């Protein structure tokens, strides 16, 4: 096992909305992703989803509210809850979720990323 430097890993890619796996713990993956603009409305029927903001600001829109997250903030979206992440400017985040989770959940489209891509 080697230590992982988040800044070094984030410097290896520039695409948005395409999570990259950096580590696994049991059946969970730690993924880095850069986001900018609006994502799609979606949910994950079988799992919660953790957002940890490393750098920048983002929002997670829900049916009845919008949560704003700043650098250093973390938020857990419960399984089955419709949500839409967005960021006005580029935001760097870490996701923690079970192996095999598709980024767009129950919604397939142009922003559906390849799964299990390691950097």
C-alpha positions as CSV (number, residue, x, y, z in Angstrom):
1,X,0.0,0.0,0.0
2,X,1.3,3.4,-1.0
3,X,0.2,6.8,0.2
4,X,-2.1,8.7,-2.2
5,X,-1.7,12.4,-2.8
6,X,-5.0,13.9,-3.9
7,X,-3.5,17.0,-5.6
8,X,-1.1,14.7,-7.6
9,X,-4.0,12.5,-8.7
10,X,-6.2,15.4,-9.6
11,X,-3.4,16.8,-11.9
12,X,-3.6,13.7,-14.0
13,X,-6.9,14.5,-15.7
14,X,-8.9,17.5,-16.9
15,X,-12.3,16.1,-18.0
16,X,-15.4,16.9,-16.1
17,X,-18.1,14.5,-14.7
18,X,-15.8,11.5,-15.2
19,X,-14.9,9.9,-11.9
20,X,-11.5,8.3,-11.5
21,X,-10.9,5.6,-8.8
22,X,-7.9,6.2,-6.6
23,X,-8.4,3.5,-3.9
24,X,-10.7,0.8,-2.6
25,X,-11.6,-0.2,0.9
26,X,-13.6,-3.4,1.2
27,X,-16.3,-3.1,-1.5
28,X,-16.1,0.8,-1.6
29,X,-14.2,3.0,-4.0
30,X,-12.8,6.4,-3.4
31,X,-13.2,8.4,-6.6
32,X,-11.9,11.9,-7.7
33,X,-13.9,13.9,-10.1
34,X,-13.8,17.4,-11.5
35,X,-17.2,19.0,-12.1
36,X,-18.4,22.1,-13.9
37,X,-21.8,23.1,-15.1
38,X,-25.0,21.1,-14.5
39,X,-25.2,17.3,-14.2
40,X,-28.4,15.3,-14.7
41,X,-31.2,14.5,-12.3
42,X,-30.6,11.0,-11.1
43,X,-30.7,8.7,-8.0
44,X,-28.9,5.6,-6.8
45,X,-31.6,3.2,-5.7
46,X,-29.3,0.8,-3.8
47,X,-26.7,3.1,-2.2
48,X,-26.0,6.4,-0.5
49,X,-23.5,8.7,-2.2
50,X,-20.9,10.8,-0.3
51,X,-19.6,14.1,-1.8
52,X,-16.5,15.6,-0.2
53,X,-15.4,19.0,-1.6
54,X,-11.6,19.2,-2.0
55,X,-11.5,22.5,-3.8
56,X,-14.1,24.9,-5.0
57,X,-17.9,25.2,-4.5
58,X,-20.8,23.1,-5.7
59,X,-24.5,22.7,-5.2
60,X,-26.7,19.6,-4.9
61,X,-30.3,20.3,-6.0
62,X,-33.1,18.3,-4.5
63,X,-36.9,18.4,-5.2
64,X,-37.5,20.8,-2.3
65,X,-34.1,22.4,-1.5
66,X,-30.6,23.1,-2.7
67,X,-27.5,22.3,-0.5
68,X,-24.4,24.4,-1.1
69,X,-21.1,22.8,-0.4
70,X,-17.8,24.6,0.0
71,X,-14.2,23.4,0.3
72,X,-13.9,21.0,3.2
73,X,-17.6,20.2,3.3
74,X,-19.1,16.7,3.1
75,X,-22.7,15.6,2.3
76,X,-24.3,12.2,2.2
77,X,-27.2,11.9,-0.4
78,X,-29.4,9.0,0.9
79,X,-30.1,6.2,-1.5
80,X,-33.1,6.6,-3.8
81,X,-33.2,10.4,-3.5
82,X,-33.3,12.4,-6.8
83,X,-30.5,14.9,-7.0
84,X,-28.6,17.1,-9.4
85,X,-25.1,18.3,-8.7
86,X,-23.7,21.4,-10.3
87,X,-20.8,23.8,-10.0
88,X,-20.6,27.3,-11.6
89,X,-16.8,27.1,-11.7
90,X,-14.7,23.9,-11.7
91,X,-14.9,22.1,-8.4
92,X,-12.8,19.1,-7.3
93,X,-14.5,16.5,-5.3
94,X,-14.2,13.0,-3.9
95,X,-17.0,10.5,-4.1
96,X,-17.2,7.4,-1.8
97,X,-19.5,4.7,-3.1
98,X,-19.7,0.9,-3.6
99,X,-17.7,-0.6,-6.5
100,X,-19.8,-0.7,-9.7
101,X,-22.0,2.4,-9.1
102,X,-22.7,4.2,-12.3
103,X,-22.3,8.0,-12.0
104,X,-25.7,8.8,-13.6
105,X,-27.5,6.2,-11.5
106,X,-30.8,5.4,-13.0
107,X,-30.4,7.9,-15.8
108,X,-28.3,7.0,-18.9
109,X,-27.0,9.7,-21.2
110,X,-24.1,11.7,-22.6
111,X,-22.7,12.2,-19.1
112,X,-22.7,8.5,-18.2
113,X,-19.0,7.8,-17.5
114,X,-17.0,4.6,-17.9
115,X,-16.9,2.7,-14.6
116,X,-13.9,1.5,-12.7
117,X,-11.4,3.8,-14.4
118,X,-8.2,4.0,-12.2
119,X,-5.6,6.8,-12.1
